[in-house]
Each structure stands twice: as structure tokens, then as C-alpha cells.
Amino acid sequence: MAEEKMIMTKAGMEKLEKEYRHLIDVEKPEVVEALKAARAQGDLSENADYDAARTRQAEIEARIQEIEHIRDVAEIVSDDMARGSKKAALGTLVTYKKGDREITVKLAGTVEADPLANPPLISSESAIGKAIFGKSVGETCMVETAKPYEITIIKIVSGF
């Protein structure tokens, strides 16, 4: 069975590549040094520094493998797809109205979603992402959640 592609923006892949290089070039060597220092302390059976370094090493290796997997299955969407688009697409900023509130989000691939970013990067696979993807300014759409609600798209900015 073929594995499904992970759709990402070019900016999302660049950010992932930067994290990968940081893990390989900075974090991994630092944890190797921490392990050497902890081993030099002697008895490893009750050495908290050694345990912490081993745990961090496992976390770094797991993240490196995760990024390598994402790179293998990623499908980068062209910036040209969003540039000049009048419809919500990956890489576009979308402002929508929910009740009296105006909310601006940027549509992103699943692995690059970051709800704490400014503006929030929301996955095209999330409830809001699915509702607004492919829609145009002025369209009202239903966000399918446990308690569905309507939003109206009021602005789309592309070219990021």
C-alpha cells in the first residue's frame, strides 16, 4: 500500500529543514558531549545527568527520524498555487467572521500547523481548514465539529 503524501508549503519545508540541520549540527553533538561528561562521573546506575542525556538523545534521534520520514513523503505545493488566488489555498491568509469576531489564519499543511503562531497556521485537514479550503470571499461555510457553526470568509490574501 502506497503511503499518503503530506502536503506542505515551501516555507514549511524550509522551516523543517532548518530544524533538521539544527538537530544534526547543534543538538546531537551537544548531547554526545553531555553523555561523555556524565560517563566521566563514574557509576552510571544512579547518574541523573547520564539518564537525562540518554533521554534527550532518544528525543533528538526520534525527531530526526520523523523529519526524514516527512521529507520522504512530503509533497511541496507551489507558491504559485496560492499567489494571486482568489480562493483559500495552502499558503493563503484567510480572514473569516464568526459571529461578531474577525479571525485571520494561514492555511498550512498538516505537519506545519501551529495554532500558536501569529497568525495561527491551521491545517487544511482541520475542521476550519476543510471548511474554508477552496472557498472565496463572501462565501459562508459550515465548520463541522461536535457543535457545527457557520463562518463567512471576508478576506483572502495570497502571495506569502
C-alpha positions in Angstrom: 0.0 0.0 0.0 1.4 3.4 -1.0 1.8 5.9 1.8 -0.2 9.1 1.5 1.7 12.2 0.7 2.0 15.0 3.3 1.2 18.3 1.6 3.4 21.2 2.7 4.2 24.7 1.6 7.7 25.6 0.5 8.1 27.8 3.6 7.0 24.9 5.9 9.6 22.6 4.3 12.3 25.2 4.7 11.5 25.6 8.4 11.6 21.8 8.8 15.0 21.6 7.0 16.3 24.3 9.3 15.2 22.3 12.4 16.8 19.2 10.9 20.1 20.9 10.4 20.0 22.3 14.0 19.3 18.9 15.4 22.2 17.3 13.4 24.7 20.2 13.7 24.0 21.5 17.2 21.8 19.4 19.4 23.2 16.0 18.6 26.9 17.0 19.2 25.8 18.7 22.5 24.1 15.6 23.8 27.2 13.5 22.8 29.3 15.8 25.0 26.8 15.6 27.8 27.0 11.8 27.7 30.8 11.9 27.8 30.7 14.2 30.8 28.2 12.0 32.6 30.2 8.9 31.9 33.3 10.6 33.3 31.5 10.9 36.7 31.7 7.2 37.2 28.8 4.9 38.3 26.1 5.2 35.7 23.4 3.3 37.6 22.5 6.3 39.7 23.7 9.1 37.5 20.8 11.5 36.8 22.9 13.5 34.3 23.5 10.4 32.3 19.8 9.4 32.3 18.8 12.9 31.3 21.3 12.9 28.4 20.2 9.5 27.2 16.6 10.6 27.3 17.4 13.8 25.3 19.5 11.7 22.8 16.4 9.5 22.2 14.2 12.5 21.7 16.6 14.0 19.2 17.0 10.8 17.3 13.2 10.3 17.2 12.7 13.8 15.8 15.5 13.4 13.2 13.8 10.1 12.0 10.4 11.9 12.0 11.7 14.7 9.9 13.4 12.3 7.5 10.1 10.5 7.1 8.3 13.7 6.4 10.8 14.7 3.8 10.4 11.3 2.1 6.6 11.6 1.8 6.2 15.4 1.5 4.6 17.0 -1.5 5.5 20.6 -1.8 2.8 22.8 -3.2 4.0 25.5 -5.4 3.9 29.1 -4.1 2.3 29.9 -7.5 -0.8 27.9 -6.5 -1.6 30.4 -3.7 -0.2 33.5 -5.4 -2.9 35.6 -6.9 -5.5 33.0 -5.9 -9.0 34.3 -5.2 -9.7 31.1 -3.3 -8.4 29.8 0.0 -5.5 27.6 -0.6 -2.3 26.4 1.2 -0.2 29.5 2.0 -3.1 32.0 1.9 -4.1 34.2 4.7 -7.8 33.9 5.3 -9.9 36.3 7.4 -13.3 35.0 8.4 -16.1 36.2 10.5 -17.5 34.0 13.3 -20.4 35.9 14.9 -19.0 39.4 15.7 -15.3 38.3 15.7 -12.9 38.5 12.7 -10.2 35.9 12.8 -7.2 35.6 10.5 -5.5 32.3 9.9 -3.0 31.0 7.4 -3.7 27.7 5.7 -0.9 25.2 6.0 -0.1 21.5 5.6 -0.8 19.2 8.5 2.9 18.9 9.7 3.4 22.6 9.7 0.3 23.6 11.6 1.0 25.8 14.5 -2.1 27.3 16.3 0.2 29.5 18.5 1.9 31.2 15.6 0.9 34.7 14.6 -1.3 34.4 12.6 -2.2 30.8 13.5 -1.1 28.2 10.9 -4.1 25.9 10.6 -4.0 22.6 8.8 -6.0 22.2 5.7 -7.2 18.9 7.3 -8.6 20.6 10.4 -12.3 21.4 10.7 -11.8 25.1 9.9 -9.3 24.2 7.2 -11.7 21.8 5.5 -14.5 24.4 5.7 -12.6 27.3 4.1 -10.3 25.4 1.6 -11.2 26.3 -2.0 -13.8 28.9 -0.9 -13.9 32.6 -2.0 -14.5 35.9 -0.3 -18.2 36.3 0.6 -18.9 32.5 0.9 -20.4 31.2 4.1 -19.4 27.7 5.1 -20.2 25.3 7.9 -17.4 24.2 10.2 -18.2 20.5 11.0 -17.4 20.0 14.7 -19.3 18.4 17.6 -21.3 21.6 17.6 -21.2 22.8 13.9 -21.1 26.6 13.3 -21.0 28.9 10.3 -18.3 31.3 9.3 -18.1 33.8 6.4 -14.9 34.5 4.5 -14.3 38.2 4.3 -10.7 38.4 3.0 -8.1 36.2 1.3 -4.5 37.4 0.8 -2.2 35.3 -1.2 1.5 35.5 -2.2 3.2 34.6 1.1 
